[in-house]
Amino acid sequence: MARQLTDDEFTELVHAAWPGLYRTAYLMLGEHQLAEDLVQTALAKTYASWRQVKDPAAAPAYARTVLATTAATWFRRRGWRNERPTELLPERASHTDPSTRPAVVDALRSLAPRQRAVVVLRYYDDLSVREVAQALGITEGTVKSQTSDALGRLRVLLGDAVIPADLGSTL
């Protein structure tokens, strides 16, 4: 009989999974604050259904799936990225994270939200077409077409040296 996981095990999950979930969220959304919000929302949803998770080894994948479905829900909302008016423009950050590749991150930002999510889940999180389709609630054909279109756009922006022409040929 499967046992219910404890709050301590959830705490361990948060500490272990946060960096990977955050990186995925940042690549999907392109903004640090939105990525943090997405991870926190996904972890809150994971905790709300924590008693249903029976296997500790499955918990990180469960949290990642919750993150992906939450992001997909955000993308479907009308105007989720609308501008927010302010009296003063915020100052741009003067520091950059040396571990990120700015050109790739900028190119990802230029993609439509669903294309960005598909590319990040397929090539950063190394999910299969079926897993991406299930996570985003779309068909496998949509995953393939979105991936193809996104990789074509990334090739134009970054060149074949960064995005090889054969990448995506075995969708």
C-alpha positions in Angstrom: 0.0 0.0 0.0 1.4 3.4 -1.0 2.1 5.9 1.8 1.3 9.6 1.9 4.3 11.9 1.6 5.1 14.2 4.5 5.5 17.9 4.8 9.2 17.4 5.4 9.4 15.5 2.1 7.7 18.4 0.4 10.3 20.8 1.9 13.0 18.5 0.5 11.3 18.7 -2.9 11.2 22.5 -2.8 14.9 22.7 -2.0 16.0 20.1 -4.5 13.6 21.1 -7.4 13.6 24.9 -7.1 16.7 25.7 -9.2 15.6 23.5 -12.1 12.0 24.7 -12.0 13.1 28.3 -11.9 15.4 27.8 -14.9 12.6 26.3 -16.9 10.2 29.0 -15.8 12.7 31.7 -16.7 13.3 30.3 -20.1 9.6 30.0 -20.7 8.7 33.5 -19.6 11.9 35.5 -20.1 11.5 37.5 -16.9 13.0 36.7 -13.5 10.0 38.0 -11.4 7.4 36.2 -13.5 9.5 33.0 -13.3 9.6 33.2 -9.6 5.8 33.8 -9.5 5.3 30.8 -11.8 7.5 28.5 -9.6 5.8 29.7 -6.4 2.4 29.2 -7.9 3.3 25.7 -9.2 4.8 24.7 -5.9 1.7 26.0 -4.1 -0.5 23.9 -6.4 1.8 20.9 -5.9 1.5 21.3 -2.1 -2.3 21.5 -2.4 -2.4 18.1 -4.0 0.6 16.7 -2.1 -1.3 14.0 -0.4 -2.1 12.5 -3.8 1.6 12.1 -4.7 2.5 8.6 -3.6 6.1 8.1 -4.8 8.9 10.6 -3.7 10.8 9.8 -6.9 7.8 11.1 -9.0 7.5 14.3 -7.1 10.0 16.4 -9.1 8.3 15.4 -12.4 4.9 16.1 -10.9 6.0 19.6 -9.9 7.4 20.2 -13.4 4.1 19.1 -14.9 2.2 21.4 -12.6 4.6 24.2 -13.6 4.1 23.5 -17.3 0.3 23.4 -17.0 0.2 26.5 -14.9 2.3 28.3 -17.6 0.0 27.1 -20.3 -3.0 28.5 -18.3 -1.2 31.8 -18.0 -0.6 31.9 -21.8 -4.2 31.3 -22.5 -5.3 34.3 -20.4 -6.2 37.3 -22.4 -3.6 40.0 -21.9 -1.4 38.1 -19.4 1.6 40.2 -20.6 -0.1 43.5 -21.0 1.9 46.5 -20.1 1.5 48.0 -16.7 1.4 51.8 -16.7 3.8 53.6 -14.3 4.8 57.2 -13.9 8.5 56.4 -14.1 10.3 53.9 -16.2 12.2 51.4 -14.1 16.0 51.4 -14.3 17.6 48.6 -16.2 19.6 46.1 -14.2 23.3 46.7 -14.5 24.4 43.1 -13.8 23.8 40.0 -15.9 23.9 36.4 -14.8 27.1 35.0 -16.4 25.6 31.5 -16.6 22.9 32.5 -19.1 23.4 32.9 -22.8 21.9 36.3 -23.5 21.5 35.8 -27.3 19.6 32.6 -26.8 17.5 34.0 -24.0 16.7 37.1 -26.2 15.8 34.9 -29.1 13.5 32.8 -26.9 11.8 36.0 -25.8 10.9 36.7 -29.4 9.0 33.5 -29.7 5.3 33.2 -29.0 4.6 31.9 -25.5 3.5 28.4 -26.6 6.4 28.1 -29.0 8.8 29.1 -26.2 7.2 26.6 -23.8 7.5 23.8 -26.3 11.1 24.5 -27.1 12.1 24.8 -23.4 10.3 21.6 -22.4 11.6 19.7 -25.5 15.2 20.8 -25.5 16.0 22.2 -22.1 14.0 19.8 -19.9 14.5 17.0 -22.5 10.8 15.9 -22.5 9.4 13.7 -25.3 6.8 15.1 -27.7 4.1 13.1 -25.8 5.2 14.5 -22.5 5.2 18.1 -23.7 1.8 17.6 -25.3 0.4 16.2 -22.0 2.1 18.9 -19.9 0.7 21.7 -22.1 -2.6 20.1 -22.8 -2.1 20.2 -26.6 -1.9 17.5 -29.3 1.4 15.9 -30.3 0.9 17.4 -33.8 0.7 20.8 -32.3 3.9 20.2 -30.4 5.7 19.1 -33.6 4.4 22.1 -35.6 5.2 24.6 -32.9 8.7 23.1 -32.4 9.3 23.3 -36.2 8.2 26.9 -36.4 10.1 27.9 -33.3 13.3 26.3 -34.5 13.0 28.0 -37.9 12.6 31.3 -36.2 15.5 30.7 -33.8 17.7 29.7 -36.8 16.9 33.0 -38.5 17.8 34.9 -35.3 20.8 32.9 -34.1 22.1 31.2 -37.2 22.8 27.6 -38.1 25.9 27.5 -35.8 23.7 27.9 -32.7 20.6 26.0 -34.0 21.8 23.3 -36.4 19.6 22.6 -39.4 19.2 18.9 -38.3 17.9 19.8 -34.9 14.2 19.0 -34.8 14.4 16.8 -37.8 13.4 13.8 -35.6 10.5 15.5 -33.8 
